[in-house]
Amino acid sequence: MQNNHSLLSMALILIASLLASVLSGCGLISKLTGGPVVTEETVKYAPGFQEYETNKNYNVLLTQPVTYKKISVATEAKAKIAGTEVEKKEESVGKLEPYNNIFKESAEILAMTRQMKFGLNKIKTGEVKLSVKIDQSMISGGPKGIAEKWNQIVNIDEQTKFGGKVLEAVLKAKDELKGRVEGLTSKIASLKPQEDLKGKEALAVGEVVNGLKQAQSNLTTATTDLEDSLRILADLAK
């Protein structure tokens, strides 16, 4: 009786092995894995400069790109069908969304300050020539004053038009950017991804921490860029 039981067990094991082999060959057995998915996104243009998206002369982000991470978690299903490996991914963001928003906003702020500094330097070196002279009265009017001044120009040329966008952006950023940077910096300091992210999302903690460090670095650089831009603008208005 015992021998019969052993033979039956061996037969069942053999059948199971053969069945697994057949199913695997048909692609009916999948290997499930999970983990963080990191996508690198690029800021195409600074806000207000979209018309220069493909123009290297006026869009600094084409030669000095600003990138940021978008993080999600995924479950991957892999199978072989007729000898070809097929992969299916399902991604979710969940509690990672607030972190992704910070990554994106910090990158957009850096893109803006990089664009402004780039434009002012082009004006300073004479590569971009304006048909009007920059003076203190123009600057004291703020972004609205710049817009009004530029609207008075008849048949505005391409370089002067670009210069006006740069000046308006700098004066607008002077009033608004500091608050945005301070707000994001405070938010970054208060976040605790190690406690906030659970389950599959916890696998992304390392990527999130690195993303937050990069976001803070972006904000620090953006602050320096803005300060440099304001100094250049002051020199241009002398």
C-alpha positions in Angstrom: 0.0 0.0 0.0 2.9 2.3 0.9 4.6 1.6 -2.4 1.4 2.4 -4.3 1.2 5.7 -2.4 4.8 6.6 -3.3 4.2 5.7 -7.0 1.1 7.9 -7.0 3.0 10.9 -5.5 5.8 10.5 -8.0 3.3 10.4 -10.9 1.5 13.5 -9.6 4.8 15.4 -9.4 5.8 14.3 -12.9 2.4 15.4 -14.3 2.6 18.8 -12.5 6.1 19.4 -13.9 5.1 18.5 -17.4 2.0 20.7 -17.2 4.0 23.6 -15.9 6.4 23.2 -18.8 3.6 23.1 -21.4 1.8 26.1 -19.9 5.0 28.2 -19.7 5.7 27.5 -23.3 2.2 28.7 -24.2 2.7 31.9 -22.2 0.1 31.1 -19.6 2.4 31.4 -16.7 3.4 35.0 -15.7 5.9 36.2 -13.3 4.6 39.0 -11.1 6.9 41.7 -9.8 6.4 45.1 -8.3 8.4 48.2 -7.5 8.9 51.9 -8.2 8.8 53.3 -11.7 10.7 56.5 -12.3 10.1 58.5 -15.4 12.3 61.5 -16.2 10.2 64.5 -17.5 11.6 67.6 -19.1 10.4 71.2 -18.8 9.8 72.2 -22.4 9.7 76.0 -21.9 9.4 78.5 -19.1 5.9 79.9 -18.4 5.2 82.7 -20.9 7.8 81.6 -23.3 5.9 78.8 -25.1 6.2 80.4 -28.5 10.0 79.8 -28.3 9.6 76.1 -27.5 11.7 74.9 -30.5 13.9 78.0 -30.9 17.4 77.6 -29.5 18.2 81.3 -29.8 15.5 82.1 -27.2 14.7 79.0 -25.3 17.6 78.2 -22.9 16.0 74.9 -21.9 16.9 73.3 -25.3 20.6 73.6 -24.5 20.4 73.6 -20.6 17.5 71.3 -19.9 15.6 71.1 -16.6 14.3 67.7 -15.7 12.3 66.2 -12.8 11.2 62.8 -11.7 7.7 61.3 -11.8 7.4 58.3 -9.5 4.8 55.6 -9.5 4.6 52.0 -8.4 3.9 49.2 -10.8 3.0 45.5 -11.0 4.5 43.9 -14.0 3.3 40.7 -15.6 5.8 38.9 -17.9 5.1 35.9 -20.1 6.5 34.2 -23.2 4.2 33.7 -26.1 5.6 31.9 -29.1 9.1 32.5 -27.8 8.5 36.3 -27.4 8.5 37.9 -24.0 5.4 40.1 -23.4 5.2 42.6 -20.5 2.2 44.3 -19.1 2.4 47.1 -16.6 -0.1 48.6 -14.3 1.0 51.9 -12.6 -0.5 53.8 -9.8 0.5 57.1 -8.1 -1.5 57.2 -4.9 0.3 59.0 -2.1 3.2 59.7 -4.4 1.2 62.4 -6.2 2.0 65.3 -3.7 5.7 64.4 -4.0 5.5 64.4 -7.8 3.9 67.8 -7.7 6.8 69.2 -5.7 9.3 67.7 -8.1 7.5 69.3 -11.0 6.9 72.8 -9.4 10.5 73.1 -8.3 11.7 72.2 -11.8 9.4 74.8 -13.3 10.6 77.5 -11.0 14.2 76.7 -11.9 13.3 76.7 -15.6 11.8 80.2 -15.1 14.8 81.7 -13.4 17.2 80.0 -15.8 15.2 81.5 -18.7 15.2 85.0 -17.2 19.0 85.0 -16.5 19.7 83.7 -20.0 17.5 86.4 -21.6 19.0 89.3 -19.5 22.6 88.1 -20.3 21.7 88.2 -24.0 20.4 91.8 -23.6 23.5 92.7 -21.6 25.9 91.3 -24.2 24.0 93.0 -27.1 23.1 89.6 -28.7 19.5 90.7 -28.2 19.1 94.4 -29.1 16.1 96.3 -27.8 14.5 99.2 -29.8 13.9 101.0 -26.4 16.3 101.9 -23.6 15.7 100.3 -20.2 15.5 103.0 -17.5 14.5 103.2 -13.8 11.0 104.6 -14.6 10.3 101.6 -16.7 11.5 99.2 -14.0 9.6 101.0 -11.2 6.3 100.4 -13.0 6.7 96.6 -12.4 5.6 94.0 -14.9 2.5 96.0 -15.7 4.6 99.0 -16.6 6.8 96.9 -18.9 3.7 95.5 -20.6 2.2 98.9 -21.2 5.5 100.3 -22.5 5.9 97.4 -25.0 2.3 97.7 -26.1 3.1 101.3 -27.3 5.8 100.0 -29.7 4.6 100.0 -33.3 5.9 97.2 -35.5 7.9 95.6 -32.6 10.8 93.5 -33.8 11.5 89.9 -32.7 14.4 90.8 -30.4 12.6 93.6 -28.6 9.5 91.4 -28.2 11.6 88.7 -26.5 13.4 91.3 -24.4 10.0 92.6 -23.2 8.9 89.1 -22.1 12.2 88.7 -20.2 11.9 92.0 -18.4 8.2 91.4 -17.5 9.0 87.9 -16.2 11.8 89.2 -14.0 9.7 91.9 -12.4 6.8 89.5 -11.9 9.1 86.9 -10.3 10.6 89.5 -8.0 7.3 89.9 -6.3 6.0 86.3 -6.5 8.9 83.8 -6.6 10.3 84.3 -3.1 7.0 83.3 -1.5 6.7 80.2 -3.7 10.2 79.1 -2.9 9.7 79.6 0.8 6.4 77.7 0.7 7.9 74.7 -1.1 11.0 74.7 1.1 8.8 74.6 4.2 6.7 71.8 2.7 9.7 69.7 1.8 11.1 70.1 5.3 7.8 68.8 6.8 7.5 65.7 4.7 8.3 62.3 6.1 8.1 59.8 3.2 9.4 57.0 5.4 6.2 57.3 7.5 3.8 58.4 4.8 4.4 55.7 2.2 3.1 52.2 3.0 2.8 48.9 1.1 4.1 48.9 -2.5 4.6 52.7 -2.2 7.2 52.1 0.5 9.4 50.6 -2.1 9.7 54.1 -3.7 11.0 55.8 -0.5 14.6 56.0 -1.7 13.6 57.6 -5.0 11.3 60.0 -3.2 14.0 61.1 -0.8 16.4 61.7 -3.7 13.7 63.6 -5.6 13.1 65.9 -2.6 16.8 66.6 -2.3 16.9 67.5 -6.0 13.8 69.7 -5.6 15.4 71.6 -2.8 18.6 72.0 -4.8 16.5 73.4 -7.7 14.9 76.0 -5.4 18.3 77.0 -4.0 19.7 77.5 -7.5 16.6 79.3 -8.6 17.0 81.8 -5.8 20.6 82.5 -6.8 19.5 82.9 -10.4 16.9 85.4 -9.5 19.3 87.4 -7.4 21.7 87.4 -10.3 19.0 88.5 -12.7 18.0 91.4 -10.5 21.6 92.6 -10.4 21.9 92.4 -14.2 18.6 94.3 -14.6 19.8 97.0 -12.2 23.0 97.4 -14.3 21.0 97.6 -17.5 18.8 100.3 -16.1 21.7 102.6 -15.1 
